[in-house]
């Protein structure tokens, strides 16, 4: 009979084929001569025992004494996963005599093909509109479709109050149906009755041999009746004429959503606070649980989104998402208007230390809200702010919509600050409001100190390429770092003491002395900061770190698979020796032998002997691949 080299033990594994065609060989035989015709046949049976159309091919023998190869397309095996293939051939001699071979039966391993989901026309994002008319449900063509099959469509719906609505229809296939979708018309009354409910659709196939198959179930939601919208939310401290005064909102505005119809656990309630631009627009959500169902839902709108809409209109509404259905509430239009001006907060210098400043430090901040005293400057579009230092007046600035609710920076000339070194200056500011009110802030007494030397740090980028094995599962267990895995860069100048920080401690860590050591491949920024807030930084790129990942215990193939799932590989015995040299008896992953990928000797039947190593004692041993041992992966 024929042979199939890709099917050891007469088992053809489709996953291992990875899409490749299957080779069938007819070996040379004394009864096969040049010019003979070989008719090759592969009979196919599905996992359910249904016989499909056979694969056939013919070749003329060209080379005497050699084998004849037939390549069977990979897709011929897809429908018979978990089924069987029977390979055989017939030799047609020049005399017309036919010689039949023995047959080779292969078990086909792999995931069996399933029937496809039915399709309901007009469904969007898993939701069916209950007002749809002439809804058509389609059964896609399936791989063993044949004349005489019965396809039974089953449509089971649940109404909003839990009642069942069912529709069922059987169609018998004829020859013209093969390879086409089969369509079913659903009565309108069976669709409309499901508003606010759910739907399950599946179909069954009964063959002429009375074999029975059931498709997966398509689960859909049916949209609600949106004829009555949800009530608008309610905003606290809103006046009768729809005005919200920012003075009444010291921390956050409160928006309340009353319990709505059909409120249920799992509903996602999203609040929308829509201002005139992005800076004044806010949104957040909450998911209803067993403790909040059928209760009022409260949202808190941060004060800055109120302030950013002064003298403007805000639209407030909410949406409710139940599974894939979304309902929108009516909108509430409110006006943000300031009725009374609050006291101005004090100005404060940028990067000052206890009201000290140094020559070259030129920024003075006029706060929009001083959190220490709960005050608000209420900076609004159109307001004009003028900053004043002793004997020096800044020309000021008229605020725009983009400035509203933000801190205003005023820059004084460096020469002015330097000229006052060793002196104390008084700083204040004046706000001329749009409504004509003029307000003067409190005065900040600022002492100008003598200049300090500049902070010094080597900022040139560096690459640490030294090879080292590290254990991310035990980040505090470190080896003696080899060359090119650490770097000492210490700051000087500026104002001691200095602090060091890494932008990514998983790539590189830095200690309080400025010693940087590697932790993982990548790039990190190391920053040194002095006592006055001055900063310098450099970039470190790490390329040589190898992470050791625990893989549990198992046979060699199981540990190899675990390694692949973790983006790692099993180390060689030489790499295990290097790792053990770094950690010795401090090894944290468990005392025992660990697989290496180094083959000691080839075994019979594919069971190789591999070197294993005790990572605590350092002992080296050999183990057959089907036995169980611990595993560590490197990546």
N, C-alpha and C positions, 0 to 999 in steps of 0.2 A: 504494500500500500504506500501512499504518499507519506512524507514526513514534514513536520513543521518545526524548524529549529527554534522559533521564538516561543514555543509552548512546551517547556520542560514538564515532565510528569503529566503530559496531556492536559495541561491547564494554560489557557491563554489569558493573561492579565492585561486588560485594556488600559489601566492606569500606567503600567510600565511601558506600554507601547508608545505613549505620549503622541498619538496621532499617526504613527508610522504604519505603512502598509504591511501586510502579513505575507511572509514567504512560504510557499509550498513547493516541495521538491519531489520530482519523480526520478528515482535513482535508475542508473543503467541496469539493463537486464538482458539476458541472452535472447529473450523473445522480442526485444525492441530493436528495430533496425532503422537505418537512415531512410527517410521518406515516409515512415509510419506517421499516422496522425494520432495525437493524444488529446482526447476530449476530457477536460477536467471539470468536476462538478463539486460544489459545496452546498449541501443541504442545510437549511437553517431552521432552528426551533427556538421560540421565545421561552422566557422563564416560566410562562404559563402553559407551555407545551404546544402553542400554535405554530404550525408549519408555515414559514414564509417562502416567498419565491426563491428558488435556488440561484446561486452564482455559477455561471458556466464560462469556460474559456477553452480555446483549442490552439494547439501548436503542432507544427511539423518537425519531426526529429531531424536536426541538421548535422550534428556531430556524433558519430558512433562512439559508444562506450562512455558517454558523458551524461550528467544529469540534465533534466529539463526543469526550468524554473517558471512558476506561476506566481504573480504578485496579486494578492487579493486586496482591494481597496479597504482602508480602515473603516469607512462608513458602513460597509457590509455587516460589521459586527455590532454596531450601536444598538439596533433593535433586539439583539439576542443576548445582551448582557444578562448574566445569571442563567442563560440558557445553554444550548449545545450547538456545535457545528460538526457536520459529518463530511469528511473529505474523501473523495475516491476518483478514479479515472478509468477510462476505457481506451485501449489501443486498437486502432483500426489499421489492419495490415493492408498491403497492396492488393491482396487477393480478396479483400472485403471481409475477411474474418475479424471478429471483434473479441478482444481479450479483456476481461474485467478484472480490476485490482481488488484487493481487500480494502476495507474502509478504515479511516482513522477518525475516531470521535474525540473532540476536544470540549472540555468544560470551559465556558467563557466567563471570566471573572470581571466584575466592574459594576457600576451603578446602573440598575435597570432603567430603561426609558419609561417615563410616566405619561399619562394623558395630560394634556395642557389644561389650564384653567379655562372655563367658559368666558366669553366677553359680552358685556352689556353695553350697547351703544348709548352714547350721551352721558356716560358717567365721567365726572371731573374730580380728580383727586380723591377717588374712592367714595364719592357722594353722588347719589341719584336724585334728580329733581322730581318731586312727586307730581308736578304739573306736566311732565313729558307725555306726549301722545305717540302711539304706535311704536312703543319701545321694542327693539329687536335684540334678542339674545342669540349669540353665535357659538356653535361648537366647532373649534378648529379641526382641520384634518389630522388624523392620527396615523401612526406608521403601519398598522395592520388593517387599515380600512378596506372593507370588501363588500361587494354586492350581497344583500340579504341581511346585513347587520341591523339590529334595532337600537336606535339611540333614544334614550328616555331622558328628557330635560326635567329637572326638578327645581322649582322656585318656591322657597319657603321664607315668608316675611313675617316680621313681628311689628305690630302697630305700636304707637306711642304708649298705649295703655296695656300692652302685653298680649293682645290677641294674635292668633296665627292666621295668616293669609297664604294660601297655597295654590300653585298652578303647576300642572304636570301635563306633558305632551310627548308622545312617542312617534318617531319617524323611522320608516323602514327604508334602507338605502337601496338604490338601484345603481347600475353600472355608471351612469353619468355623474353620480355624486362623489365618486372616488377622487380624493385629492382636493376637494372643495370644502369650504365652511358650510355647515348646515345651520339654517336660520330658523328661529322660532319667534312668532309675534306674541307679545304679552298683552292681555286685555288691559285697557286704560284703568278700569276700576280696581284691578289688582295692583296697580302702581300707586294711584292716588290715595288708596286706603292706608299706605305705609308712611305718610308724612310724619316726620319726627321719630321714626322707628328704624329698623335695620332689616337686612336682607341677606339670605344665603342662597347661592345658586351652584348646582353641580349637575353632572349628567352621568348616566351609566351606558355601557355598551354591552349588548348581548350578541354573541356571534352565532352563526348557523350551527356551530358545534355546541351551542348552549354554554360556552365559557362566558363569565361575567366580570366586567371591569367597572370601577368607579373612579371618577376624576377627583382631583382636589377640589375643595369648596372655595368659591369666590365669596368673600364677605364684604358687604357694602353697607354704608349708612344712607339713610334717606333723609333729605333736607327737611327742615321744619317749615311750617307755614309762617312766612314772614309778614303776614298782613297786619299784625299788631307788634310794632317795634318795642324794644325794651325802654323803660323809663330812663330819663336823663339822670346823671349823677347829681349829688347835692354838694355844694362847696360851703364849708363853715365860714361864719363871719361875713357873709355876703349881704350887702344892703338890699332893701326891698326893690331898688331900681337896678340891681345886678352889678354893683360896684364893690370891688375888694381893695381895701386900703393896705398897702405894704406895712404900715405901722401896726396893723393888727396881726401881722404874721412875723413874730420875732424869730422863729426858727423854721417853720414849715407850714404850708397850707394843708388843710385836711379836706379830703374829698371822699364822700360816702356813697356806696352803691348798695341800694336796698335789695333784700332777697328778691330774686326774679323767678318767673315761672319755670318749672322743670329744672330747678337748680339741683346739681348732682355732684357727688364726689368725683374728682378728676377734672372738673371744669377748669379751664384756664381763663381767668378774668384779667384783662389788660386795660389799664387806664391810659388815656391819651390826653395830654396837656399840650395843645398846639398853639404856639405863639407865632409871631410874624416871621421869625427866622429860626435857624437851628439853635442859636444860643438861648432862645426863650422857649424851646420845645423839649418836652420830657415825656417819658413813658416807662412803665414798669408793669409787672404782672404778679399774680399770686395764683396758686393752684388750690382749689377747694378740697378740704379733707373732711373727715367725719366730725371734727370739732367745729368747723366753720360753715358746713352746709346749712342752708336756710337761716343764716345769720347775716347781718349787715357786714359788708366788706369795706374796710377803711384803708385809704391810700394816703401817703404823706408826700407832698410835693416840696422839695427843698426850696428855701427862700430865694435863692439866686434866680430860679425860673419865674418867680413872681416879679422880682425887681427888674429883670430884663425886659418885661413887657409893660413898664410904666406908660400910662397914657395910651395904651393900645388894647386891642380886643383879643381875648383868648377863647378858643373853642375847647370845651371839655366834654369827653364822652368815653365810653368803654365798649369793649367787645368781649363776647363770651365764646370760647372754643370748646365744644363738646366732641371729643374724638376729632373727626375731620370736618365737623360742621362749625361754622362761625356765624354768630348773630351780632348785630351792631345796635347800640342804644341810640336814642335821640341825643342831640347835641345841646349843651348849655353854653350860651355865649355870655362871658363876663368881661367887665372892663376893670383894668388895674389902674387905680387913680390914687395919688397921694393927697391926703387931706391936711396933715400937720407935719412940719419938718422936724426931724429929731436932731439932737445935738451932734456936732461934728466930732469924730475921733481925732486924737492927736496925730500929727505926722510922726514918722519914725525913719531913721536912716537905714539904708541898705548895708547889711553885714556889719553893723555897729556892735560894740561890746560895752554894755552898761552906759550907753549914751556917750561913748567915745568914738571919734572918727580920726582917720589919718589922711594926710595929704595924698591926693590921687583918688580918694573915695568921694564920689561926686553925686550919688543918688540919694534923694530924699523921697520917701513914699507917703502919699496921702491916702489913707485907707478908705475903702468903701464900707467896711464893717469891721470894727475892732472887737474881736470875740472876747477879749479879756473883760470888757465892760458891757457887752451886749448892746453896743451902740451901732448905729448905721449912718453913714454919711449920705446915703440915698443919692449917689451920683447918678444923674439922669441926662438924657440927650438935651442939649441946649444949655445946660448949666455951664458957667464959666468959673474956672478955678484958678486963683493966683497964689503962688507960693512966695513967702517972704522970709529971707534971712536978715539978721541984724545988719542994717546999712546996705542991703542989697535986695532989689525987687525983681522977681522972675516975671517975664511977660505974661505967663499963664496959658490956659488952653480951654477952648470951648469943646465940651464933651459931645461925642456922636453916639449913635445907637450901639456901635461896637465897643465903646468905652463903658457903657452903663453896667453898673454892678461890679466893676473891676477896680483894682488898685491902680492909682495914677502915679507914675514915676516922673519926678521933676529933677532935671540935671542942672547943677550949678557948675560954673566954670572951674577947672582945676586950679587956675591961678588964684581964684578967690579963696578956695579951701586952703591952698598952700600959704597964702598971705596971712591966714588966721591961725597958723600952727602955734600951739601953746596957749591959745585963747579959748574963751567960751562964747559961743554964738547962740542967739535965740532964733528958732525957726517956727513959723506958723503959716497958715494959708487962709484965704478968703474964698467963699463960694457965692457967686451971684446967681441965684436960682431963676429959672424961666418965669416963675410967677412974681418976680420982683423982690423977693426976700433976699437980704444979704446976711450971710452968716460968717463969723470969724471963729477959727479953731482955737484950741488951747495952744500954748507956746511950749516948744521942746527946747530945753537947754542942752546944747551939744558941745562937748569939749573936743577940740582938735588936737590930737597927739602928734608927736614927732614921727617921721617916716620910719618904717621898719624895713630891713633888708628883704629882698625877694626870696620866696621859697625856691629851693634848688633840688632838682631830681633829674637823673638821667632818663629822658623820655624816649630814647631811641627804641624802636620795636625789637623784640628778641624772639628767637625760636628755640624752644627746649625740645631737642630731638632724641634725648637719651631713652634707651629701652628699659622699661620697668613693668613688672607685673603687679597690679593693684587689685584689691578686693572690694568692689562697690557695696557688697552686702555687709561688710564690716569696715566702714569708712575710717574708723579710728585705729585700726590695726595696720600699721605701716611698716615697710621694710626700711633698711638703711638705704637711702636714696643714692643710686649710682651717679656717675658723671653726667652732666648735661640734663639733669632733671630738677635742679634747684637753681635759684638766682637770688643773690642778696643785693638789693638796691635800697639805700637809706637816704632819707631826705635830710637837708640841712638848710640853714638860713631861715627866713620867716620867723614865726613865733612857736617855739617848742611848747608842749609836747606834740608829737606827730601821731596821726592815726592812719592805718593802712587798710584798704578794703579791695575785694575782688568783685568784678561784675558777674562772675560765674564761678562759684567755688567748686562746681563739678568739673571744671576744666583746670583751674589753678587756685590754690589757697595761699594767702599771705598772712604771716603772723605779726605780732606787735612790734617786731624788730625789722620788718621789711623783707624777711626771707620768704620768697615765693617758691612753692613746690607743686609739682604736677599732680593732677587727679584724673584727667581724661582728655581725649583728643578734642581739639577745638581751639577757639580764641577767647581770651578774657582780657579785660582792661583792669590794670592794677592802679589804684588811686591813692596818693598820699595827701593828707589834709592837715594843715597846721592849726594852732589854737585860735587863729583869727579867721579861719574858714578858707584860706587860700589853698588852691589845689593844683597838683601836677599829676600826670598819669602817663603810663606807657602800656603798649600792647604786647601780650605774650601769646605766642602760638605754640601749642603742644602737639607733637606728632608721634611720640614713641610709646605712649601708654597702651598697655594691653590689659584688658579687664578679664578677671577670672570669675566665672558665673557657676554657681552650684546647679547641677543637673539631676540630683536625686540618685537613685540606684536602679539598675536594670541590666539587661543584656547589652552587648556592644551595639546592636542595631537600635535598641530603644534609646540608649544614651546618645547615639549619633543623631537620631530623629529629634530628641529633646534639644540637642545643640543647635540643629538647623532651625528649630522653632524659635530659638532665642538669638538668631543671627550670629551664632558662634560655631566653633568646630572643636573636636577633641584634640588636645595637644599631643605632640610626639613624645616619646619617652625622654628625649633630650630636653624638651621644653619643660616637662614635669620635674626633671633634675634641677633646672634653673629656678623654677618656682619654689621647690623645696629648699634650695640654698638660701632663698630670701626669707622664708617664714619658719622652717624647721618645725619644732614641736609646738609652735604657736598657731599652727594651721587650724582655722576655726570651723571647717565644714564637716568635721566628723572624722574619727580615727578609722582607717580602713584602707583598702587598696582602691586605686583610681585607674580607670581605663586610660591607656595611651592609644594612639592611632598607629603605633609601630607594630608591624606583624613580626612575631617571633618565628613562626613556621606555618606553612599552609596545611590545613587539615583536610580530611576527607569529607566530601559532600558540602563543601562551602563553609565548614566550621573551622575558621582559622584560629591559631593561637596568637594572642596579643600580649605585649608586655604591660604589666600593671605595676603601680608604685604605691607603697604606703606613704602618704603625704605627711604623717607625723613622725614615724620612725625612720623613713627614708629607704626602707627595704624594697628591692625590685623582685618581681615574680612574673610568672607566665600564667595566662588564663585562657580557656577556650571561649570563643565569642558568644556561645549561647548561655553561658553562666552569668550570674548576677554580680555586679560590682558597683562601686560608687562612680560618679562621673563629675568632671569639672570641664567647662567649656571656656575657650578664650576667644576674644573678639577685639 
